Amino acid sequence: MGLLSREQMLNPASAAFRVGIDKYRPIIATAMGYGWIVSRANARTDQLEAGRVYVRMNLQAARAGLSMHPVSQALQEFPEMAKVREEVSRRLSLADGETLQMLARLGYAAPAMPSARWPLEGRIRTV
């Protein structure tokens, strides 16, 4: 409908940009801590391993009664996010050549509701 465009969201002077910032700043500020995963390179194998590490990290956090919330916006690789990525990398003291693969906030949260599931009988056929 043209009510919201990528250009508006990229323009710091626009209401669309401000609403996004105003919505997420308090959310980010509630984190009890952050966890991140860094790889020495950025090959597909590095990315897959980072995904495996993230799942294990998330399961360990849940075992400890913590929740994890990915902060994936800082990981975006399109040109408009380059300054943000560089700032996050600087704050995390990443070495040259290292890639931030995952950033997540950690803290306590209300239990999540189970996600909708299809009945097993509707997905598995016996022959």
N, CA, C and O atoms as a GROMACS GRO file, in nm:
protein
  508
    1MET      N    1   0.082  -0.120   0.000
    1MET     CA    2   0.000   0.000   0.000
    1MET      C    3   0.086   0.126   0.000
    1MET      O    4   0.034   0.236  -0.014
    2GLY      N    5   0.216   0.110   0.016
    2GLY     CA    6   0.304   0.226   0.013
    2GLY      C    7   0.311   0.302   0.144
    2GLY      O    8   0.368   0.412   0.147
    3LEU      N    9   0.255   0.247   0.252
    3LEU     CA   10   0.257   0.318   0.379
    3LEU      C   11   0.394   0.314   0.446
    3LEU      O   12   0.431   0.404   0.522
    4LEU      N   13   0.468   0.209   0.417
    4LEU     CA   14   0.599   0.192   0.477
    4LEU      C   15   0.694   0.143   0.369
    4LEU      O   16   0.667   0.044   0.301
    5SER      N   17   0.805   0.211   0.355
    5SER     CA   18   0.900   0.171   0.251
    5SER      C   19   1.038   0.151   0.313
    5SER      O   20   1.066   0.199   0.422
    6ARG      N   21   1.122   0.080   0.241
    6ARG     CA   22   1.260   0.060   0.286
    6ARG      C   23   1.331   0.195   0.301
    6ARG      O   24   1.408   0.214   0.394
    7GLU      N   25   1.304   0.287   0.209
    7GLU     CA   26   1.367   0.419   0.215
    7GLU      C   27   1.329   0.493   0.344
    7GLU      O   28   1.414   0.556   0.406
    8GLN      N   29   1.201   0.483   0.383
    8GLN     CA   30   1.157   0.548   0.507
    8GLN      C   31   1.228   0.487   0.628
    8GLN      O   32   1.269   0.558   0.720
    9MET      N   33   1.240   0.354   0.627
    9MET     CA   34   1.301   0.287   0.741
    9MET      C   35   1.451   0.316   0.751
    9MET      O   36   1.509   0.305   0.859
   10LEU      N   37   1.514   0.351   0.640
   10LEU     CA   38   1.657   0.383   0.640
   10LEU      C   39   1.687   0.529   0.671
   10LEU      O   40   1.801   0.565   0.700
   11ASN      N   41   1.585   0.612   0.666
   11ASN     CA   42   1.602   0.756   0.687
   11ASN      C   43   1.587   0.791   0.835
   11ASN      O   44   1.476   0.786   0.888
   12PRO      N   45   1.698   0.826   0.903
   12PRO     CA   46   1.690   0.857   1.046
   12PRO      C   47   1.596   0.972   1.080
   12PRO      O   48   1.556   0.986   1.196
   13ALA      N   49   1.559   1.055   0.982
   13ALA     CA   50   1.468   1.166   1.008
   13ALA      C   51   1.321   1.125   0.995
   13ALA      O   52   1.233   1.205   1.027
   14SER      N   53   1.294   1.004   0.949
   14SER     CA   54   1.154   0.964   0.924
   14SER      C   55   1.090   0.907   1.050
   14SER      O   56   1.158   0.859   1.141
   15ALA      N   57   0.958   0.914   1.053
   15ALA     CA   58   0.881   0.857   1.164
   15ALA      C   59   0.896   0.705   1.168
   15ALA      O   60   0.899   0.646   1.276
   16ALA      N   61   0.904   0.641   1.051
   16ALA     CA   62   0.919   0.495   1.044
   16ALA      C   63   1.048   0.451   1.113
   16ALA      O   64   1.048   0.354   1.188
   17PHE      N   65   1.155   0.522   1.087
   17PHE     CA   66   1.284   0.491   1.150
   17PHE      C   67   1.274   0.508   1.301
   17PHE      O   68   1.316   0.421   1.377
   18ARG      N   69   1.219   0.620   1.345
   18ARG     CA   70   1.209   0.652   1.487
   18ARG      C   71   1.124   0.551   1.561
   18ARG      O   72   1.159   0.510   1.672
   19VAL      N   73   1.011   0.509   1.502
   19VAL     CA   74   0.923   0.412   1.567
   19VAL      C   75   0.998   0.281   1.590
   19VAL      O   76   0.986   0.219   1.696
   20GLY      N   77   1.074   0.238   1.490
   20GLY     CA   78   1.152   0.115   1.504
   20GLY      C   79   1.253   0.125   1.616
   20GLY      O   80   1.266   0.033   1.698
   21ILE      N   81   1.326   0.235   1.620
   21ILE     CA   82   1.426   0.256   1.726
   21ILE      C   83   1.358   0.263   1.862
   21ILE      O   84   1.404   0.201   1.958
   22ASP      N   85   1.250   0.339   1.872
   22ASP     CA   86   1.180   0.356   1.999
   22ASP      C   87   1.121   0.225   2.049
   22ASP      O   88   1.108   0.205   2.170
   23LYS      N   89   1.085   0.135   1.958
   23LYS     CA   90   1.028   0.006   1.998
   23LYS      C   91   1.136  -0.088   2.052
   23LYS      O   92   1.115  -0.154   2.153
   24TYR      N   93   1.249  -0.094   1.985
   24TYR     CA   94   1.349  -0.195   2.019
   24TYR      C   95   1.451  -0.152   2.125
   24TYR      O   96   1.508  -0.238   2.192
   25ARG      N   97   1.475  -0.024   2.141
   25ARG     CA   98   1.573   0.020   2.241
   25ARG      C   99   1.537  -0.029   2.382
   25ARG      O  100   1.625  -0.081   2.451
   26PRO      N  101   1.414  -0.014   2.428
   26PRO     CA  102   1.382  -0.064   2.563
   26PRO      C  103   1.390  -0.217   2.572
   26PRO      O  104   1.426  -0.271   2.677
   27ILE      N  105   1.357  -0.286   2.464
   27ILE     CA  106   1.366  -0.433   2.465
   27ILE      C  107   1.511  -0.476   2.483
   27ILE      O  108   1.541  -0.562   2.565
   28ILE      N  109   1.600  -0.415   2.406
   28ILE     CA  110   1.741  -0.449   2.413
   28ILE      C  111   1.797  -0.416   2.552
   28ILE      O  112   1.883  -0.488   2.604
   29ALA      N  113   1.749  -0.308   2.611
   29ALA     CA  114   1.800  -0.265   2.742
   29ALA      C  115   1.760  -0.358   2.856
   29ALA      O  116   1.819  -0.350   2.964
   30THR      N  117   1.663  -0.446   2.835
   30THR     CA  118   1.619  -0.536   2.942
   30THR      C  119   1.708  -0.659   2.956
   30THR      O  120   1.691  -0.735   3.051
   31ALA      N  121   1.801  -0.680   2.865
   31ALA     CA  122   1.884  -0.801   2.869
   31ALA      C  123   1.966  -0.809   2.996
   31ALA      O  124   2.023  -0.710   3.041
   32MET      N  125   1.970  -0.928   3.054
   32MET     CA  126   2.054  -0.953   3.171
   32MET      C  127   2.199  -0.976   3.127
   32MET      O  128   2.293  -0.960   3.205
   33GLY      N  129   2.214  -1.014   3.001
   33GLY     CA  130   2.346  -1.040   2.947
   33GLY      C  131   2.334  -1.072   2.799
   33GLY      O  132   2.224  -1.083   2.746
   34TYR      N  133   2.446  -1.087   2.736
   34TYR     CA  134   2.450  -1.121   2.593
   34TYR      C  135   2.545  -1.237   2.572
   34TYR      O  136   2.642  -1.255   2.646
   35GLY      N  137   2.515  -1.316   2.471
   35GLY     CA  138   2.605  -1.422   2.428
   35GLY      C  139   2.629  -1.404   2.279
   35GLY      O  140   2.542  -1.355   2.207
   36TRP      N  141   2.747  -1.443   2.233
   36TRP     CA  142   2.774  -1.431   2.091
   36TRP      C  143   2.864  -1.544   2.045
   36TRP      O  144   2.936  -1.605   2.125
   37ILE      N  145   2.858  -1.571   1.918
   37ILE     CA  146   2.938  -1.676   1.855
   37ILE      C  147   3.019  -1.611   1.745
   37ILE      O  148   2.966  -1.539   1.660
   38VAL      N  149   3.149  -1.637   1.748
   38VAL     CA  150   3.242  -1.578   1.651
   38VAL      C  151   3.316  -1.691   1.581
   38VAL      O  152   3.352  -1.791   1.644
   39SER      N  153   3.338  -1.675   1.451
   39SER     CA  154   3.420  -1.772   1.377
   39SER      C  155   3.541  -1.700   1.321
   39SER      O  156   3.540  -1.579   1.300
   40ARG      N  157   3.646  -1.777   1.295
   40ARG     CA  158   3.770  -1.718   1.241
   40ARG      C  159   3.756  -1.683   1.094
   40ARG      O  160   3.832  -1.601   1.043
   41ALA      N  161   3.660  -1.744   1.026
   41ALA     CA  162   3.634  -1.715   0.885
   41ALA      C  163   3.483  -1.710   0.866
   41ALA      O  164   3.408  -1.711   0.964
   42ASN      N  165   3.438  -1.703   0.742
   42ASN     CA  166   3.294  -1.695   0.716
   42ASN      C  167   3.253  -1.788   0.602
   42ASN      O  168   3.166  -1.755   0.522
   43ALA      N  169   3.317  -1.905   0.596
   43ALA     CA  170   3.278  -2.004   0.496
   43ALA      C  171   3.146  -2.067   0.538
   43ALA      O  172   3.104  -2.054   0.653
   44ARG      N  173   3.081  -2.134   0.445
   44ARG     CA  174   2.953  -2.200   0.476
   44ARG      C  175   2.970  -2.298   0.592
   44ARG      O  176   2.881  -2.308   0.676
   45THR      N  177   3.081  -2.368   0.598
   45THR     CA  178   3.104  -2.462   0.709
   45THR      C  179   3.112  -2.388   0.843
   45THR      O  180   3.066  -2.439   0.945
   46ASP      N  181   3.170  -2.268   0.844
   46ASP     CA  182   3.174  -2.187   0.966
   46ASP      C  183   3.033  -2.147   1.009
   46ASP      O  184   3.000  -2.150   1.128
   47GLN      N  185   2.951  -2.111   0.912
   47GLN     CA  186   2.814  -2.070   0.941
   47GLN      C  187   2.732  -2.187   0.996
   47GLN      O  188   2.655  -2.171   1.090
   48LEU      N  189   2.749  -2.305   0.936
   48LEU     CA  190   2.676  -2.423   0.984
   48LEU      C  191   2.720  -2.463   1.125
   48LEU      O  192   2.638  -2.497   1.209
   49GLU      N  193   2.851  -2.457   1.149
   49GLU     CA  194   2.900  -2.489   1.284
   49GLU      C  195   2.847  -2.388   1.385
   49GLU      O  196   2.812  -2.425   1.496
   50ALA      N  197   2.842  -2.261   1.347
   50ALA     CA  198   2.787  -2.160   1.437
   50ALA      C  199   2.641  -2.189   1.470
   50ALA      O  200   2.597  -2.169   1.583
   51GLY      N  201   2.566  -2.237   1.373
   51GLY     CA  202   2.427  -2.276   1.397
   51GLY      C  203   2.417  -2.390   1.496
   51GLY      O  204   2.330  -2.390   1.584
   52ARG      N  205   2.505  -2.488   1.483
   52ARG     CA  206   2.506  -2.601   1.578
   52ARG      C  207   2.542  -2.552   1.718
   52ARG      O  208   2.481  -2.593   1.816
   53VAL      N  209   2.641  -2.465   1.727
   53VAL     CA  210   2.681  -2.410   1.857
   53VAL      C  211   2.566  -2.331   1.919
   53VAL      O  212   2.542  -2.340   2.039
   54TYR      N  213   2.495  -2.254   1.837
   54TYR     CA  214   2.383  -2.174   1.888
   54TYR      C  215   2.274  -2.264   1.947
   54TYR      O  216   2.220  -2.235   2.054
   55VAL      N  217   2.242  -2.373   1.878
   55VAL     CA  218   2.139  -2.464   1.930
   55VAL      C  219   2.183  -2.522   2.064
   55VAL      O  220   2.103  -2.527   2.158
   56ARG      N  221   2.308  -2.565   2.073
   56ARG     CA  222   2.358  -2.619   2.201
   56ARG      C  223   2.356  -2.511   2.310
   56ARG      O  224   2.319  -2.539   2.424
   57MET      N  225   2.395  -2.390   2.275
   57MET     CA  226   2.395  -2.279   2.370
   57MET      C  227   2.252  -2.250   2.418
   57MET      O  228   2.230  -2.228   2.538
   58ASN      N  229   2.157  -2.251   2.327
   58ASN     CA  230   2.018  -2.224   2.361
   58ASN      C  231   1.964  -2.333   2.454
   58ASN      O  232   1.893  -2.303   2.550
   59LEU      N  233   1.997  -2.459   2.426
   59LEU     CA  234   1.951  -2.568   2.512
   59LEU      C  235   2.012  -2.560   2.651
   59LEU      O  236   1.945  -2.587   2.750
   60GLN      N  237   2.139  -2.522   2.659
   60GLN     CA  238   2.203  -2.507   2.791
   60GLN      C  239   2.142  -2.390   2.868
   60GLN      O  240   2.122  -2.398   2.989
   61ALA      N  241   2.111  -2.282   2.798
   61ALA     CA  242   2.046  -2.168   2.863
   61ALA      C  243   1.910  -2.210   2.918
   61ALA      O  244   1.875  -2.176   3.031
   62ALA      N  245   1.833  -2.283   2.837
   62ALA     CA  246   1.701  -2.328   2.881
   62ALA      C  247   1.714  -2.420   3.002
   62ALA      O  248   1.634  -2.412   3.095
   63ARG      N  249   1.814  -2.506   3.002
   63ARG     CA  250   1.837  -2.596   3.115
   63ARG      C  251   1.864  -2.515   3.242
   63ARG      O  252   1.828  -2.557   3.352
   64ALA      N  253   1.928  -2.400   3.228
   64ALA     CA  254   1.960  -2.313   3.342
   64ALA      C  255   1.845  -2.218   3.376
   64ALA      O  256   1.858  -2.135   3.467
   65GLY      N  257   1.733  -2.229   3.304
   65GLY     CA  258   1.618  -2.144   3.331
   65GLY      C  259   1.624  -2.008   3.263
   65GLY      O  260   1.548  -1.918   3.297
   66LEU      N  261   1.714  -1.993   3.166
   66LEU     CA  262   1.727  -1.867   3.093
   66LEU      C  263   1.663  -1.876   2.955
   66LEU      O  264   1.644  -1.984   2.900
   67SER      N  265   1.630  -1.761   2.902
   67SER     CA  266   1.578  -1.751   2.766
   67SER      C  267   1.680  -1.678   2.680
   67SER      O  268   1.757  -1.596   2.729
   68MET      N  269   1.679  -1.710   2.552
   68MET     CA  270   1.767  -1.642   2.456
   68MET      C  271   1.682  -1.577   2.348
   68MET      O  272   1.581  -1.634   2.305
   69HIS      N  273   1.722  -1.460   2.305
   69HIS     CA  274   1.651  -1.387   2.200
   69HIS      C  275   1.755  -1.338   2.100
   69HIS      O  276   1.835  -1.250   2.133
   70PRO      N  277   1.755  -1.393   1.978
   70PRO     CA  278   1.854  -1.347   1.879
   70PRO      C  279   1.840  -1.198   1.850
   70PRO      O  280   1.730  -1.144   1.843
   71VAL      N  281   1.953  -1.133   1.834
   71VAL     CA  282   1.958  -0.992   1.794
   71VAL      C  283   2.022  -0.992   1.656
   71VAL      O  284   2.137  -0.952   1.638
   72SER      N  285   1.945  -1.037   1.559
   72SER     CA  286   2.001  -1.062   1.426
   72SER      C  287   2.020  -0.937   1.341
   72SER      O  288   2.093  -0.941   1.243
   73GLN      N  289   1.956  -0.828   1.376
   73GLN     CA  290   1.970  -0.707   1.294
   73GLN      C  291   2.116  -0.663   1.284
   73GLN      O  292   2.160  -0.617   1.178
   74ALA      N  293   2.191  -0.678   1.391
   74ALA     CA  294   2.332  -0.638   1.391
   74ALA      C  295   2.418  -0.729   1.303
   74ALA      O  296   2.533  -0.696   1.275
   75LEU      N  297   2.364  -0.843   1.260
   75LEU     CA  298   2.439  -0.938   1.179
   75LEU      C  299   2.415  -0.920   1.029
   75LEU      O  300   2.482  -0.983   0.948
   76GLN      N  301   2.321  -0.836   0.993
   76GLN     CA  302   2.286  -0.820   0.852
   76GLN      C  303   2.406  -0.773   0.771
   76GLN      O  304   2.484  -0.690   0.817
   77GLU      N  305   2.420  -0.827   0.651
   77GLU     CA  306   2.538  -0.799   0.570
   77GLU      C  307   2.513  -0.704   0.454
   77GLU      O  308   2.600  -0.689   0.368
   78PHE      N  309   2.398  -0.639   0.449
   78PHE     CA  310   2.376  -0.545   0.340
   78PHE      C  311   2.445  -0.412   0.372
   78PHE      O  312   2.466  -0.381   0.490
   79PRO      N  313   2.479  -0.335   0.270
   79PRO     CA  314   2.564  -0.215   0.289
   79PRO      C  315   2.514  -0.117   0.394
   79PRO      O  316   2.594  -0.056   0.464
   80GLU      N  317   2.383  -0.100   0.405
   80GLU     CA  318   2.328  -0.003   0.500
   80GLU      C  319   2.359  -0.039   0.645
   80GLU      O  320   2.352   0.047   0.733
   81MET      N  321   2.393  -0.164   0.672
   81MET     CA  322   2.421  -0.208   0.809
   81MET      C  323   2.570  -0.215   0.840
   81MET      O  324   2.608  -0.254   0.950
   82ALA      N  325   2.655  -0.177   0.745
   82ALA     CA  326   2.800  -0.190   0.763
   82ALA      C  327   2.850  -0.116   0.887
   82ALA      O  328   2.930  -0.171   0.963
   83LYS      N  329   2.804   0.005   0.910
   83LYS     CA  330   2.850   0.082   1.026
   83LYS      C  331   2.808   0.016   1.157
   83LYS      O  332   2.885   0.010   1.253
   84VAL      N  333   2.686  -0.035   1.161
   84VAL     CA  334   2.637  -0.102   1.282
   84VAL      C  335   2.718  -0.229   1.306
   84VAL      O  336   2.761  -0.255   1.419
   85ARG      N  337   2.740  -0.308   1.201
   85ARG     CA  338   2.821  -0.430   1.215
   85ARG      C  339   2.961  -0.398   1.267
   85ARG      O  340   3.012  -0.466   1.355
   86GLU      N  341   3.022  -0.295   1.211
   86GLU     CA  342   3.157  -0.255   1.254
   86GLU      C  343   3.157  -0.212   1.401
   86GLU      O  344   3.248  -0.247   1.476
   87GLU      N  345   3.056  -0.137   1.442
   87GLU     CA  346   3.048  -0.092   1.581
   87GLU      C  347   3.030  -0.211   1.676
   87GLU      O  348   3.095  -0.217   1.780
   88VAL      N  349   2.943  -0.304   1.641
   88VAL     CA  350   2.923  -0.423   1.724
   88VAL      C  351   3.052  -0.503   1.731
   88VAL      O  352   3.091  -0.548   1.839
   89SER      N  353   3.119  -0.521   1.618
   89SER     CA  354   3.246  -0.595   1.616
   89SER      C  355   3.350  -0.527   1.703
   89SER      O  356   3.426  -0.594   1.773
   90ARG      N  357   3.355  -0.396   1.700
   90ARG     CA  358   3.449  -0.320   1.782
   90ARG      C  359   3.418  -0.339   1.931
   90ARG      O  360   3.508  -0.363   2.011
   91ARG      N  361   3.291  -0.329   1.966
   91ARG     CA  362   3.252  -0.343   2.107
   91ARG      C  363   3.278  -0.483   2.161
   91ARG      O  364   3.302  -0.501   2.280
   92LEU      N  365   3.272  -0.583   2.071
   92LEU     CA  366   3.298  -0.720   2.113
   92LEU      C  367   3.446  -0.758   2.098
   92LEU      O  368   3.484  -0.873   2.124
   93SER      N  369   3.527  -0.663   2.057
   93SER     CA  370   3.672  -0.684   2.040
   93SER      C  371   3.705  -0.796   1.943
   93SER      O  372   3.796  -0.875   1.967
   94LEU      N  373   3.631  -0.804   1.832
   94LEU     CA  374   3.661  -0.904   1.731
   94LEU      C  375   3.792  -0.869   1.661
   94LEU      O  376   3.819  -0.752   1.634
   95ALA      N  377   3.872  -0.971   1.632
   95ALA     CA  378   3.997  -0.951   1.560
   95ALA      C  379   3.968  -0.940   1.411
   95ALA      O  380   3.863  -0.982   1.364
   96ASP      N  381   4.062  -0.883   1.338
   96ASP     CA  382   4.047  -0.874   1.192
   96ASP      C  383   4.026  -1.014   1.135
   96ASP      O  384   4.095  -1.108   1.171
   97GLY      N  385   3.930  -1.024   1.046
   97GLY     CA  386   3.902  -1.152   0.982
   97GLY      C  387   3.800  -1.237   1.054
   97GLY      O  388   3.745  -1.331   0.995
   98GLU      N  389   3.772  -1.207   1.180
   98GLU     CA  390   3.671  -1.284   1.253
   98GLU      C  391   3.531  -1.237   1.211
   98GLU      O  392   3.511  -1.121   1.173
   99THR      N  393   3.435  -1.328   1.219
   99THR     CA  394   3.298  -1.296   1.181
   99THR      C  395   3.204  -1.323   1.297
   99THR      O  396   3.205  -1.432   1.355
  100LEU      N  397   3.124  -1.225   1.331
  100LEU     CA  398   3.020  -1.243   1.432
  100LEU      C  399   2.907  -1.323   1.367
  100LEU      O  400   2.840  -1.273   1.277
  101GLN      N  401   2.888  -1.445   1.411
  101GLN     CA  402   2.787  -1.532   1.351
  101GLN      C  403   2.653  -1.524   1.422
  101GLN      O  404   2.548  -1.544   1.360
  102MET      N  405   2.655  -1.495   1.553
  102MET     CA  406   2.529  -1.489   1.628
  102MET      C  407   2.547  -1.397   1.747
  102MET      O  408   2.651  -1.397   1.813
  103LEU      N  409   2.444  -1.321   1.773
  103LEU     CA  410   2.436  -1.234   1.890
  103LEU      C  411   2.298  -1.255   1.950
  103LEU      O  412   2.198  -1.249   1.880
  104ALA      N  413   2.292  -1.280   2.080
  104ALA     CA  414   2.163  -1.305   2.145
  104ALA      C  415   2.164  -1.244   2.284
  104ALA      O  416   2.265  -1.245   2.353
  105ARG      N  417   2.050  -1.192   2.323
  105ARG     CA  418   2.039  -1.143   2.460
  105ARG      C  419   1.991  -1.259   2.547
  105ARG      O  420   1.920  -1.348   2.501
  106LEU      N  421   2.032  -1.256   2.671
  106LEU     CA  422   2.000  -1.362   2.767
  106LEU      C  423   1.928  -1.302   2.886
  106LEU      O  424   1.959  -1.190   2.929
  107GLY      N  425   1.833  -1.375   2.938
  107GLY     CA  426   1.763  -1.327   3.056
  107GLY      C  427   1.650  -1.420   3.093
  107GLY      O  428   1.637  -1.530   3.039
  108TYR      N  429   1.569  -1.375   3.184
  108TYR     CA  430   1.454  -1.453   3.230
  108TYR      C  431   1.330  -1.402   3.158
  108TYR      O  432   1.312  -1.281   3.141
  109ALA      N  433   1.246  -1.493   3.117
  109ALA     CA  434   1.124  -1.457   3.045
  109ALA      C  435   1.012  -1.552   3.084
  109ALA      O  436   1.035  -1.662   3.133
  110ALA      N  437   0.890  -1.507   3.060
  110ALA     CA  438   0.776  -1.595   3.082
  110ALA      C  439   0.786  -1.712   2.986
  110ALA      O  440   0.836  -1.697   2.875
  111PRO      N  441   0.739  -1.829   3.027
  111PRO     CA  442   0.746  -1.945   2.938
  111PRO      C  443   0.672  -1.918   2.806
  111PRO      O  444   0.566  -1.856   2.804
  112ALA      N  445   0.730  -1.964   2.698
  112ALA     CA  446   0.667  -1.949   2.566
  112ALA      C  447   0.559  -2.053   2.550
  112ALA      O  448   0.570  -2.165   2.600
  113MET      N  449   0.455  -2.016   2.480
  113MET     CA  450   0.348  -2.111   2.451
  113MET      C  451   0.398  -2.212   2.348
  113MET      O  452   0.480  -2.177   2.262
  114PRO      N  453   0.351  -2.335   2.354
  114PRO     CA  454   0.391  -2.433   2.253
  114PRO      C  455   0.347  -2.386   2.115
  114PRO      O  456   0.241  -2.324   2.100
  115SER      N  457   0.428  -2.416   2.016
  115SER     CA  458   0.390  -2.378   1.879
  115SER      C  459   0.286  -2.476   1.826
  115SER      O  460   0.277  -2.589   1.872
  116ALA      N  461   0.210  -2.431   1.729
  116ALA     CA  462   0.106  -2.516   1.669
  116ALA      C  463   0.172  -2.636   1.603
  116ALA      O  464   0.279  -2.624   1.542
  117ARG      N  465   0.112  -2.748   1.614
  117ARG     CA  466   0.165  -2.872   1.555
  117ARG      C  467   0.055  -2.942   1.476
  117ARG      O  468  -0.062  -2.942   1.516
  118TRP      N  469   0.093  -3.001   1.365
  118TRP     CA  470   0.001  -3.086   1.291
  118TRP      C  471  -0.010  -3.219   1.366
  118TRP      O  472   0.086  -3.263   1.428
  119PRO      N  473  -0.126  -3.282   1.361
  119PRO     CA  474  -0.137  -3.414   1.423
  119PRO      C  475  -0.041  -3.511   1.352
  119PRO      O  476  -0.028  -3.507   1.230
  120LEU      N  477   0.025  -3.596   1.428
  120LEU     CA  478   0.121  -3.690   1.372
  120LEU      C  479   0.057  -3.777   1.263
  120LEU      O  480   0.120  -3.806   1.161
  121GLU      N  481  -0.066  -3.817   1.285
  121GLU     CA  482  -0.135  -3.904   1.189
  121GLU      C  483  -0.151  -3.837   1.053
  121GLU      O  484  -0.161  -3.905   0.950
  122GLY      N  485  -0.155  -3.704   1.051
  122GLY     CA  486  -0.171  -3.632   0.926
  122GLY      C  487  -0.041  -3.613   0.850
  122GLY      O  488  -0.044  -3.562   0.738
  123ARG      N  489   0.071  -3.652   0.906
  123ARG     CA  490   0.202  -3.629   0.845
  123ARG      C  491   0.276  -3.758   0.811
  123ARG      O  492   0.366  -3.757   0.726
  124ILE      N  493   0.241  -3.869   0.876
  124ILE     CA  494   0.311  -3.994   0.853
  124ILE      C  495   0.213  -4.096   0.796
  124ILE      O  496   0.105  -4.118   0.849
  125ARG      N  497   0.255  -4.158   0.686
  125ARG     CA  498   0.172  -4.262   0.625
  125ARG      C  499   0.240  -4.396   0.648
  125ARG      O  500   0.361  -4.410   0.631
  126THR      N  501   0.163  -4.493   0.686
  126THR     CA  502   0.216  -4.627   0.697
  126THR      C  503   0.178  -4.704   0.570
  126THR      O  504   0.069  -4.688   0.516
  127VAL      N  505   0.270  -4.785   0.526
  127VAL     CA  506   0.247  -4.860   0.401
  127VAL      C  507   0.228  -5.004   0.430
  127VAL      O  508   0.208  -5.084   0.338
   0.00000   0.00000   0.00000
